[in-house]
Amino acid sequence: MGRIVVTGIGMITAIGNSVEENRASLKAGRSGISTIKQFATRYANMPSGEVSTSTAALQEQLKVDSPGVTRTSLLALHAMQEAIADAGLTAAELANTETALVGATTVGGICLTDELYRDTHGQSKGTEYLGSYDYASVSLFLQSHYSIKGIVNTINTACSSSANAIIYGARLIKNGFAKRAIVGGADALAKFTLNGFNALRILSDEPCRPFDENRKGLNLGEGAGFLVLEREEDVQDKHVYCALSGYGNASDAYHPSSLSSDGEGPYKAMQQALETAGLNPADIDFINTHGTATENNDEAESRAMIRIFGNPPAFASTKTYTGHTLGAANAVETIYGILSLKHQEVYPSLNFEAPIPQLGLKPVENYHKASVRHVMSSSFGFGGNCATVIVSKI
Amino acid sequence: MGCISPQQTFEPVDLEALHPVKDNKLNAVEPSYKTIPANQLRRMSKSVRMSIGAMSPFITGLKFDGVIIGTANAGMEESGKFLDQLVEYDEDTLSPGNFVLSTSNAIAAQISLMFGNTGYNNTHVAKGHAFENAILDAAMLLAENPGSVFILGGVDEIASNNYLLDKQSGWFKSGIADDHDFYEANSPGTIPGEGATLFTVSNLPAGALAQVKAVQMINTDSREELAESVQQFIDRMPAKPNLLLSGENGNSDTLPYIDVVERIMGADVAIARFKHMSGEYPTASAFALWMAVKLLSGEAELPSHAIKSGTVNAADLNDIVIYNLHKGVQHSLIWVSKV
């Protein structure tokens, strides 16, 4: 069994409605973090990475006129459409039992917080979204839209969801259960998550500052990212971005909503990814960190990086551009890693001034060209779920 | 393996005594959880509590390398409580406890936390295919890590919000006169259930209760496509199974799919049903797997109330095929055999 390669990528985030638009923003150091405009909330002034396109506009652009399609599903469709066009997948290939779809989301249809309340408290005859609140609804919508006949799955492990979706899709191919897999995740901004993270007191009222000694929490974001994974031997003349060369998953097993201070789960996930890729720590040229800018994550992640790398390679948190896109995070961030490989460049982490004392790690502060062969992308979620993916230049 | 369900599926297991539908629901019958400290118990969601409880038959001396859970609704009750707070207090100073417990992966996380397990951890939420994807994930892990042991589970609860949403969408029966009506009422809708079923799985036959030989997921609303997939599945087996364990659930709207599967199996295959015991929920196939393993390992006999047609001679029982169906579009086939 040869390598698993990436033949298509697609995305929509606060910094662009396509892969190219996202890249332009990253190069220019242009963050998409601002106030919330798409829905009414007490916390509209909390800096967040909102996709600038309204739900109505998305529906129109994507020509979706069936009822009950949530913003999460529309974002997912937008990104998936770009990815499969990029990979040149035909309708026949999509409708094949050997094409798998593995999605991820942490909010699903609960982005419609008020509608959900009304539908469950007898305040309406039942909105059009009755069947769309669950996590599986996004993937099932995509499956139905493209008549996908292979394995369809959705993973929810909180913030690491799309990393696990990418890994599951790759393993389906490796173990012969699929020939190709469309993998990724989507999440829309929601009153539900805004209030949840705020109640945990880890939401910052300023643009987030990952790895900075004065960081005070995360900014939420929304978006979707999808990748098309195929077997190298099937690719023929198709353009190939890179190989999905390694992956790791581990449980931190410390606390329901915070990581152990020495980052045991992150350490194990990164270690396993290096092992499966057959790489040494010194081979990694860039890390797209989880880097949420919470006091806990950045410290734990830094310690884990120091344990593995001694002197970590160049790293950044692109959550400074997009916010924390939850279920879409690793998919979006791995795509940024793929752009680094394609264009041989690294993107800076914004809002950084001074490193965490005692740890002293500094992220990349300026965009520049670089020799990039292997990029590591990590995501760590509630419940201590840790997952890491490595993409490599072919 | 262990199972907490609407029936007497924890020690002492008694499948013959059927707990009936009450208020058009099959709520889980829970044990007293003597082994879980009261302060821990209080802080657990129902899904987590039932899952830990379902582990009690194998918890002593348990060693495992990772946890894979399939669930659609776990955490939804907590989600609902947080939502209520949010709306009723107009987003003002909420307490985060319910929010943290509302994540789907709370079960897998809690298990790994309780045992200090830092191995593989994943949660599949593909609704009617959540447990099937979990089985596949475990199967791949065992191929990739021979000699390992993983915890595999299928868990769902009747969370109030989910129940109300499904009820409004017309998925449930509004009333059945007596239990004879579960399958005979000839009306649309089914009866919701809940449960937590946990297994330890490995690729070592020694000491195993049964073997899962194949899992097939089918996404379709077409009877023709279903027939084709089922035929292909059966054709790959060396012989027809002794028993079809069917996910028929009393919903007259989805009966045509059951008919397709029964027709392909043929009259010489005995048919039994399980949803009058488990109720309908997205990961009910986990209950079916538990039941199939109980039968194949000789630990239990098929209760008379479960038999639809044909006879099952326990001594000859070698292969069982589970056919499950959820909301008319997610179908699955699981082939389980004697070790």
Chai-1 contact restraints between the chains, C-beta under 6 A:
chainA,res_idxA,chainB,res_idxB,connection_type,confidence,min_distance_angstrom,max_distance_angstrom,comment,restraint_id
A,R42,B,E91,contact,1.0,0.0,6.0,A-B,restraint_1
A,Y117,B,L83,contact,1.0,0.0,6.0,A-B,restraint_2
A,Y117,B,V87,contact,1.0,0.0,6.0,A-B,restraint_3
A,T120,B,N161,contact,1.0,0.0,6.0,A-B,restraint_4
A,T120,B,L164,contact,1.0,0.0,6.0,A-B,restraint_5
A,G126,B,Q168,contact,1.0,0.0,6.0,A-B,restraint_6
A,L130,B,L165,contact,1.0,0.0,6.0,A-B,restraint_7
A,L130,B,Q168,contact,1.0,0.0,6.0,A-B,restraint_8
A,L130,B,S169,contact,1.0,0.0,6.0,A-B,restraint_9
A,G131,B,S169,contact,1.0,0.0,6.0,A-B,restraint_10
A,Y135,B,V125,contact,1.0,0.0,6.0,A-B,restraint_11
A,A136,B,V125,contact,1.0,0.0,6.0,A-B,restraint_12
A,A136,B,A126,contact,1.0,0.0,6.0,A-B,restraint_13
A,A136,B,K127,contact,1.0,0.0,6.0,A-B,restraint_14
A,Q143,B,N219,contact,1.0,0.0,6.0,A-B,restraint_15
A,I151,B,M217,contact,1.0,0.0,6.0,A-B,restraint_16
A,V152,B,N219,contact,1.0,0.0,6.0,A-B,restraint_17
A,N153,B,A126,contact,1.0,0.0,6.0,A-B,restraint_18
A,N153,B,N133,contact,1.0,0.0,6.0,A-B,restraint_19
A,T154,B,V125,contact,1.0,0.0,6.0,A-B,restraint_20
A,T154,B,A126,contact,1.0,0.0,6.0,A-B,restraint_21
A,I155,B,H124,contact,1.0,0.0,6.0,A-B,restraint_22
A,N156,B,S104,contact,1.0,0.0,6.0,A-B,restraint_23
A,N156,B,T123,contact,1.0,0.0,6.0,A-B,restraint_24
A,N156,B,V125,contact,1.0,0.0,6.0,A-B,restraint_25
A,T157,B,N105,contact,1.0,0.0,6.0,A-B,restraint_26
A,T157,B,T123,contact,1.0,0.0,6.0,A-B,restraint_27
A,A158,B,T103,contact,1.0,0.0,6.0,A-B,restraint_28
A,N164,B,N122,contact,1.0,0.0,6.0,A-B,restraint_29
A,R171,B,M140,contact,1.0,0.0,6.0,A-B,restraint_30
A,N175,B,M140,contact,1.0,0.0,6.0,A-B,restraint_31
A,N195,B,L86,contact,1.0,0.0,6.0,A-B,restraint_32
A,N195,B,E91,contact,1.0,0.0,6.0,A-B,restraint_33
A,N195,B,L94,contact,1.0,0.0,6.0,A-B,restraint_34
A,G196,B,F99,contact,1.0,0.0,6.0,A-B,restraint_35
A,A199,B,L94,contact,1.0,0.0,6.0,A-B,restraint_36
A,A199,B,P96,contact,1.0,0.0,6.0,A-B,restraint_37
A,A199,B,F99,contact,1.0,0.0,6.0,A-B,restraint_38
A,L200,B,P96,contact,1.0,0.0,6.0,A-B,restraint_39
A,N249,B,Y120,contact,1.0,0.0,6.0,A-B,restraint_40
A,A250,B,T118,contact,1.0,0.0,6.0,A-B,restraint_41
A,S251,B,S112,contact,1.0,0.0,6.0,A-B,restraint_42
A,S251,B,T118,contact,1.0,0.0,6.0,A-B,restraint_43
A,S251,B,N121,contact,1.0,0.0,6.0,A-B,restraint_44
A,A253,B,S112,contact,1.0,0.0,6.0,A-B,restraint_45
A,A253,B,L113,contact,1.0,0.0,6.0,A-B,restraint_46
A,A253,B,G116,contact,1.0,0.0,6.0,A-B,restraint_47
A,A253,B,N117,contact,1.0,0.0,6.0,A-B,restraint_48
A,A253,B,T118,contact,1.0,0.0,6.0,A-B,restraint_49
A,P256,B,V100,contact,1.0,0.0,6.0,A-B,restraint_50
A,S257,B,V100,contact,1.0,0.0,6.0,A-B,restraint_51
A,K268,B,T118,contact,1.0,0.0,6.0,A-B,restraint_52
A,F382,B,T103,contact,1.0,0.0,6.0,A-B,restraint_53
A,G383,B,N105,contact,1.0,0.0,6.0,A-B,restraint_54
A,G383,B,A109,contact,1.0,0.0,6.0,A-B,restraint_55
A,G384,B,A109,contact,1.0,0.0,6.0,A-B,restraint_56
A,N385,B,N105,contact,1.0,0.0,6.0,A-B,restraint_57
A,N385,B,N121,contact,1.0,0.0,6.0,A-B,restraint_58
